[in-house]
Structures are given as C-alpha cells and as structure tokens.
Amino acid sequence: MGENRVIETTGIAVVAWLHNQSRYSKYITPAVNWLVSTVKSGGRYGSTQATILALKAITSYMERFSGLNGDGEFVLRLNGDVA
C-alpha cells in the first residue's frame, strides 16, 4: 500500500529498464536516485518486499555502472550490531 507500492514498482521498473538501456536511459538514474533518497533509518524502505526490490534495483544498477565513483559509507548491521 502507499509508499511501499511506489517503491516496489520503481524497483521493478529499474530492473526491467536496465534490460533496454537505450530506450529507458533517461528514466533509470533518476529512479535509482529517488530510491536511494527514500531509504529510512537502518537501511530499510518500509515493508520487506519494498526493501528487497529497492536493493535489487540499486545493486543491479551498480553492477551495470560499476565505474561510478563517489563518497559514501556502507555499514552492515545484523540485529543492531555492526558486522
């Protein structure tokens, strides 16, 4: 429902668009940027399904465009503890 549905749909769209980049290139990066901007505290997106689809879209994007560079931080937490 609501925001979860938008996140899920965007994630599915990005994965599909990546299969035809020449046709959908103008939509891919803005959609991924939007997904990244909507992450909630703790790295989740709301429902489990929304989180999985958002992360699948982001990782698929990063696999295709692995030459992108930038500053950032990645922290893996398992049950609240840094792994």
N, C-alpha and C positions, 0 to 999 in steps of 0.2 A: 504494500500500500504506500501511497505518498512518495516520500523521498526515496525509499528503498526501491520502488518500482523504477524511478528515473535513473538511479544508479545502476541497477541491474540492466536496464535497457541500453544505457550508454555503454556499459561494459561489453555487452553482446555486440552492439553496433561496431565498436572499435575493433574487436577481433574479426568481424566479418569484413570491415573496410580494409583491414591490413592485407586481405587476400586480393584486393583490387586497388592498390595504392594510386595508380594512375587516374582512376575515376574519382576516388574519395579523398585525395590527399589534403584538400583544403579543410576537411572536417576532422581528420584524425588527431592532429596535435592539439587543437582547441578542446576536443573532447577529453583527451588524456589530461591536459592541464586542469580542466574542470574536475575530473575525478580526483586528481592529486589535491586540489584545493578543498574538497569536501570531506577529506578524512577527519575523523573525530579523534578525540583524545584516546591514546592507547593504540592507534593504528587501525581502528575499525571503521566501518561505514554504516553501521546500523545492524541489519539482520546478517546472519551468517552467509546467506546466499548473496546479498549485496556486496559483502566484503570479498567473498571468493571471486565474484565476477569482476569487480573493480580491480583486484590484484591480478587476475588473469589478463585483463586488458592492459594494465600497466606493464606487466612483465613481458607480454607479447610485443608491445611497443618497444620496450628496451632491447629485446632480442633483435628486432629488425633495425634499430637505430643505435647499435652499441657504441658507435663512435661519438655519441654525445658526451660532453664533459660538463661538469658543474660542481658546485659545492653542495655538500649535504651530509647528513648523518644517518646511519642505519643502526637501529638498536633492536635486537631480538629479545623479547620478554616472554618467558614461559611462566604462567601462573603468577605474574607480577615480579618475577625475579629476572634480572639480566642474565641471558645465557652466554 
